[in-house]
Amino acid sequence: MAFTGKYEIESEKNYDEFMKHTGIPSETTEKGQNFKIISEVQQDGQNFTWSQHYPGGHPITNKFTIGKECDMETVGRKKFKATVQMEGGKLMVDSPNFHFSSEIVGDKLVETSTVGGVTYERVSKRLA
């Protein structure tokens, strides 16, 4: 499947401002700047398991089916309900206060999150 794979962060844009805006404590933000977070995605048709593995911590795993409401958890451990849509090969989640999109570009996983007008972009390379 298109998204299935393991990915390691290669670059980030607007990390500090985004984390500050989402309420993540500055000491956590500083520690996270040097983490090589691994995202692991398993896609089975319209069903996804999306895990992010953090050094020294437990993974955050979200399971969802395209077009069906599900429970999700953020990096800040906030839980919310969302419906993931797929448009043109891009996964998207929209809510009044949050927008997330993810797509495969070449061998990279490109993720963009926007909260309250502040956008963060993460590009991860596929691991062999």
C-alpha positions in Angstrom: 0.0 0.0 0.0 1.1 3.6 -0.6 1.6 4.6 3.0 2.8 1.4 4.6 6.3 1.7 5.9 8.7 3.0 8.6 9.8 6.6 8.3 12.4 8.7 10.2 12.3 12.4 10.6 14.6 14.2 8.1 13.5 17.8 8.5 11.0 20.0 10.3 9.7 23.6 9.8 8.2 25.8 12.5 8.6 23.2 15.3 9.3 25.6 18.2 6.4 28.0 17.5 4.0 25.1 16.8 4.8 23.3 20.0 4.6 26.5 22.0 1.2 27.3 20.4 -0.2 23.8 21.2 0.7 24.1 24.9 3.6 21.6 25.0 6.0 22.7 27.9 9.2 24.3 26.7 11.4 21.6 28.4 9.6 18.9 26.5 9.9 20.9 23.3 13.6 21.4 23.8 14.1 17.7 24.5 12.1 16.8 21.4 14.2 18.9 19.0 16.9 16.2 18.9 14.6 13.2 18.8 14.6 11.0 15.7 11.0 10.1 15.8 10.0 7.0 13.9 6.6 6.8 12.3 5.3 3.4 11.4 2.3 3.2 9.1 0.3 0.0 8.3 -2.3 0.4 5.6 -4.8 -2.4 4.7 -7.1 -0.9 2.1 -9.1 1.8 3.9 -7.8 0.8 7.4 -4.7 2.4 9.0 -2.6 1.9 12.1 -0.3 5.0 12.5 2.3 4.8 15.3 4.9 7.3 16.3 7.8 6.0 18.4 9.6 8.4 20.7 13.0 7.7 22.3 12.5 6.8 26.0 8.8 7.0 25.7 5.8 4.9 24.7 4.4 5.1 21.2 1.3 7.0 20.3 -0.9 4.8 18.0 -4.0 5.9 16.2 -6.2 3.4 14.3 -8.7 4.7 11.8 -10.7 3.8 8.7 -11.1 6.3 5.9 -14.5 8.1 6.2 -15.4 6.8 9.7 -15.2 8.7 12.9 -12.6 7.4 15.3 -10.8 8.4 18.6 -7.4 9.9 18.1 -4.6 11.1 20.4 -2.1 14.0 19.9 1.5 14.2 20.9 0.4 16.2 23.9 -1.8 13.2 24.9 -5.1 15.1 24.1 -7.8 12.9 22.8 -10.4 13.9 20.2 -12.8 12.4 17.7 -12.0 12.8 14.0 -12.9 11.5 10.6 -9.9 10.9 8.3 -10.6 11.6 4.6 -8.5 10.7 1.6 -8.4 13.1 -1.4 -6.0 12.6 -4.3 -3.7 10.3 -2.3 -3.6 12.7 0.6 -4.9 11.9 4.1 -6.6 14.8 5.8 -8.2 15.5 9.2 -10.2 18.7 9.7 -11.8 20.0 12.8 -12.6 23.6 13.9 -9.3 24.0 15.6 -7.0 21.5 13.8 -6.0 20.5 10.3 -3.6 17.7 9.4 -2.6 16.3 6.1 -0.2 13.6 5.1 1.0 12.4 1.7 3.8 10.3 0.1 6.1 12.4 -2.1 8.7 10.2 -3.8 10.1 8.1 -0.9 9.2 10.7 1.8 6.2 11.1 4.2 5.2 14.7 4.3 3.0 15.7 7.2 1.5 19.2 7.8 -0.4 20.2 11.0 -2.1 23.5 11.6 -3.5 24.6 14.9 -4.9 28.1 15.4 -3.1 29.5 12.3 0.3 28.1 13.2 1.6 25.4 10.7 4.2 22.7 11.3 5.7 20.6 8.6 7.6 17.4 9.0 9.3 15.4 6.3 10.4 11.9 7.0 12.5 9.5 4.9 11.4 5.9 4.3 13.6 3.4 6.1 14.7 0.3 4.2 
